[in-house]
Amino acid sequence: MYDNISEIRAFRKKYNAKMFLSGINTFREIANAEENAFKDGALEQKHKELIALGVSIANGCYG
């Protein structure tokens, strides 16, 4: 479906913008929750991202 990470990022950016502009506040709340979850805390951000990547791969998520 995608040839590189840039295509995935562009796809997500395009559709995230559409969701945010829809006026439904839930999408903004989810984005804020994700942003807060990845902030440095008990674990550094890079470790949290690696864990999220592993979970995505294990669940068969694409992109």
Distance bins in CASP14 RR format, pairs under 12 A and 6 or more apart:
PFRMAT RR
TARGET T0000
AUTHOR 0000-0000-0000
RMODE 2
METHOD distances of the structure
MODEL  1
1 7 0 0 0 0 1 0 0 0 0 0 0
1 8 0 0 0 0 1 0 0 0 0 0 0
1 11 0 0 0 0 1 0 0 0 0 0 0
1 62 1 0 0 1 0 0 0 0 0 0 0
1 63 0 0 0 0 1 0 0 0 0 0 0
2 8 1 0 1 0 0 0 0 0 0 0 0
2 9 0 0 0 0 1 0 0 0 0 0 0
2 10 0 0 0 0 1 0 0 0 0 0 0
2 11 1 0 0 1 0 0 0 0 0 0 0
2 12 0 0 0 0 0 1 0 0 0 0 0
2 62 1 0 0 1 0 0 0 0 0 0 0
2 63 1 0 0 1 0 0 0 0 0 0 0
3 10 0 0 0 0 0 1 0 0 0 0 0
3 11 0 0 0 0 0 1 0 0 0 0 0
4 10 0 0 0 0 0 1 0 0 0 0 0
4 11 0 0 0 0 0 1 0 0 0 0 0
4 63 0 0 0 0 0 1 0 0 0 0 0
5 11 0 0 0 0 0 1 0 0 0 0 0
5 12 0 0 0 0 0 1 0 0 0 0 0
5 53 0 0 0 0 0 1 0 0 0 0 0
5 63 0 0 0 0 1 0 0 0 0 0 0
6 12 0 0 0 0 0 1 0 0 0 0 0
6 13 0 0 0 0 0 1 0 0 0 0 0
6 63 0 0 0 0 0 1 0 0 0 0 0
7 13 0 0 0 0 0 1 0 0 0 0 0
7 14 0 0 0 0 0 1 0 0 0 0 0
7 62 0 0 0 0 0 1 0 0 0 0 0
7 63 0 0 0 0 1 0 0 0 0 0 0
8 14 0 0 0 0 0 1 0 0 0 0 0
8 15 0 0 0 0 0 1 0 0 0 0 0
8 56 0 0 0 0 0 1 0 0 0 0 0
8 61 0 0 0 0 0 1 0 0 0 0 0
8 62 0 0 0 0 1 0 0 0 0 0 0
8 63 1 0 1 0 0 0 0 0 0 0 0
9 15 0 0 0 0 0 1 0 0 0 0 0
9 16 0 0 0 0 0 1 0 0 0 0 0
9 63 0 0 0 0 1 0 0 0 0 0 0
10 16 0 0 0 0 0 1 0 0 0 0 0
10 17 0 0 0 0 0 1 0 0 0 0 0
10 63 0 0 0 0 0 1 0 0 0 0 0
11 17 0 0 0 0 0 1 0 0 0 0 0
11 18 0 0 0 0 0 1 0 0 0 0 0
11 62 0 0 0 0 0 1 0 0 0 0 0
11 63 0 0 0 0 1 0 0 0 0 0 0
12 18 0 0 0 0 0 1 0 0 0 0 0
12 19 0 0 0 0 0 1 0 0 0 0 0
12 20 0 0 0 0 0 1 0 0 0 0 0
12 31 0 0 0 0 0 1 0 0 0 0 0
12 34 0 0 0 0 0 1 0 0 0 0 0
12 62 0 0 0 0 0 1 0 0 0 0 0
12 63 1 0 0 1 0 0 0 0 0 0 0
13 19 0 0 0 0 0 1 0 0 0 0 0
13 20 0 0 0 0 0 1 0 0 0 0 0
13 31 0 0 0 0 0 1 0 0 0 0 0
14 20 0 0 0 0 0 1 0 0 0 0 0
14 21 0 0 0 0 0 1 0 0 0 0 0
15 21 0 0 0 0 0 1 0 0 0 0 0
15 22 0 0 0 0 0 1 0 0 0 0 0
15 27 0 0 0 0 0 1 0 0 0 0 0
16 22 0 0 0 0 0 1 0 0 0 0 0
16 27 1 0 0 1 0 0 0 0 0 0 0
16 28 0 0 0 0 1 0 0 0 0 0 0
16 30 0 0 0 0 1 0 0 0 0 0 0
16 31 1 0 0 1 0 0 0 0 0 0 0
16 34 0 0 0 0 0 1 0 0 0 0 0
17 23 0 0 0 0 0 1 0 0 0 0 0
17 27 0 0 0 0 0 1 0 0 0 0 0
17 28 0 0 0 0 0 1 0 0 0 0 0
17 31 0 0 0 0 0 1 0 0 0 0 0
18 24 0 0 0 0 0 1 0 0 0 0 0
18 27 0 0 0 0 1 0 0 0 0 0 0
19 25 0 0 0 0 0 1 0 0 0 0 0
19 26 0 0 0 0 1 0 0 0 0 0 0
19 27 1 0 1 0 0 0 0 0 0 0 0
19 28 0 0 0 0 1 0 0 0 0 0 0
19 29 0 0 0 0 0 1 0 0 0 0 0
19 30 0 0 0 0 1 0 0 0 0 0 0
19 31 0 0 0 0 1 0 0 0 0 0 0
20 26 0 0 0 0 0 1 0 0 0 0 0
20 27 1 0 1 0 0 0 0 0 0 0 0
20 28 1 0 1 0 0 0 0 0 0 0 0
20 29 0 0 0 0 0 1 0 0 0 0 0
20 30 0 0 0 0 0 1 0 0 0 0 0
20 31 1 0 0 1 0 0 0 0 0 0 0
20 32 0 0 0 0 0 1 0 0 0 0 0
21 27 0 0 0 0 1 0 0 0 0 0 0
21 28 0 0 0 0 0 1 0 0 0 0 0
22 28 0 0 0 0 0 1 0 0 0 0 0
23 29 0 0 0 0 0 1 0 0 0 0 0
24 30 0 0 0 0 0 1 0 0 0 0 0
24 31 0 0 0 0 0 1 0 0 0 0 0
25 31 0 0 0 0 0 1 0 0 0 0 0
25 32 0 0 0 0 0 1 0 0 0 0 0
26 32 0 0 0 0 0 1 0 0 0 0 0
26 33 0 0 0 0 0 1 0 0 0 0 0
27 33 0 0 0 0 0 1 0 0 0 0 0
27 34 0 0 0 0 0 1 0 0 0 0 0
28 34 0 0 0 0 0 1 0 0 0 0 0
28 35 0 0 0 0 0 1 0 0 0 0 0
29 35 0 0 0 0 0 1 0 0 0 0 0
29 36 0 0 0 0 0 1 0 0 0 0 0
30 36 0 0 0 0 0 1 0 0 0 0 0
30 37 0 0 0 0 0 1 0 0 0 0 0
31 37 0 0 0 0 0 1 0 0 0 0 0
31 38 0 0 0 0 0 1 0 0 0 0 0
32 38 0 0 0 0 0 1 0 0 0 0 0
32 39 0 0 0 0 0 1 0 0 0 0 0
33 39 0 0 0 0 0 1 0 0 0 0 0
34 45 0 0 0 0 0 1 0 0 0 0 0
34 48 0 0 0 0 0 1 0 0 0 0 0
34 49 0 0 0 0 0 1 0 0 0 0 0
34 52 0 0 0 0 1 0 0 0 0 0 0
35 45 0 0 0 0 0 1 0 0 0 0 0
35 48 0 0 0 0 0 1 0 0 0 0 0
36 45 0 0 0 0 0 1 0 0 0 0 0
36 48 0 0 0 0 0 1 0 0 0 0 0
37 43 0 0 0 0 0 1 0 0 0 0 0
37 45 0 0 0 0 1 0 0 0 0 0 0
37 48 1 0 0 1 0 0 0 0 0 0 0
37 49 0 0 0 0 0 1 0 0 0 0 0
37 51 0 0 0 0 0 1 0 0 0 0 0
37 52 0 0 0 0 1 0 0 0 0 0 0
38 44 0 0 0 0 1 0 0 0 0 0 0
38 45 1 0 1 0 0 0 0 0 0 0 0
38 46 0 0 0 0 1 0 0 0 0 0 0
38 47 0 0 0 0 0 1 0 0 0 0 0
38 48 1 0 1 0 0 0 0 0 0 0 0
38 49 1 0 0 1 0 0 0 0 0 0 0
38 50 0 0 0 0 0 1 0 0 0 0 0
38 51 0 0 0 0 0 1 0 0 0 0 0
38 52 1 0 0 1 0 0 0 0 0 0 0
38 53 0 0 0 0 0 1 0 0 0 0 0
39 45 1 0 0 1 0 0 0 0 0 0 0
39 46 0 0 0 0 0 1 0 0 0 0 0
39 48 0 0 0 0 1 0 0 0 0 0 0
39 49 0 0 0 0 0 1 0 0 0 0 0
40 46 0 0 0 0 1 0 0 0 0 0 0
40 47 0 0 0 0 1 0 0 0 0 0 0
40 48 0 0 0 0 1 0 0 0 0 0 0
40 49 0 0 0 0 0 1 0 0 0 0 0
41 47 0 0 0 0 1 0 0 0 0 0 0
41 48 0 0 0 0 1 0 0 0 0 0 0
42 48 0 0 0 0 1 0 0 0 0 0 0
42 51 0 0 0 0 0 1 0 0 0 0 0
43 49 0 0 0 0 1 0 0 0 0 0 0
43 50 0 0 0 0 1 0 0 0 0 0 0
43 51 1 0 0 1 0 0 0 0 0 0 0
43 52 0 0 0 0 0 1 0 0 0 0 0
44 50 0 0 0 0 1 0 0 0 0 0 0
44 51 0 0 0 0 0 1 0 0 0 0 0
45 51 0 0 0 0 0 1 0 0 0 0 0
45 52 0 0 0 0 0 1 0 0 0 0 0
46 52 0 0 0 0 0 1 0 0 0 0 0
46 53 0 0 0 0 0 1 0 0 0 0 0
47 53 0 0 0 0 0 1 0 0 0 0 0
47 54 0 0 0 0 0 1 0 0 0 0 0
48 54 0 0 0 0 0 1 0 0 0 0 0
48 55 0 0 0 0 0 1 0 0 0 0 0
49 55 0 0 0 0 0 1 0 0 0 0 0
49 56 0 0 0 0 0 1 0 0 0 0 0
50 56 0 0 0 0 0 1 0 0 0 0 0
50 57 0 0 0 0 0 1 0 0 0 0 0
51 57 0 0 0 0 0 1 0 0 0 0 0
51 58 0 0 0 0 0 1 0 0 0 0 0
52 58 0 0 0 0 0 1 0 0 0 0 0
52 59 0 0 0 0 0 1 0 0 0 0 0
52 61 0 0 0 0 1 0 0 0 0 0 0
52 63 0 0 0 0 0 1 0 0 0 0 0
53 59 0 0 0 0 0 1 0 0 0 0 0
53 60 0 0 0 0 0 1 0 0 0 0 0
53 61 0 0 0 0 1 0 0 0 0 0 0
53 63 0 0 0 0 0 1 0 0 0 0 0
54 60 0 0 0 0 1 0 0 0 0 0 0
54 61 0 0 0 0 1 0 0 0 0 0 0
55 61 0 0 0 0 1 0 0 0 0 0 0
56 62 0 0 0 0 1 0 0 0 0 0 0
56 63 1 0 0 1 0 0 0 0 0 0 0
57 63 0 0 0 0 0 1 0 0 0 0 0
END
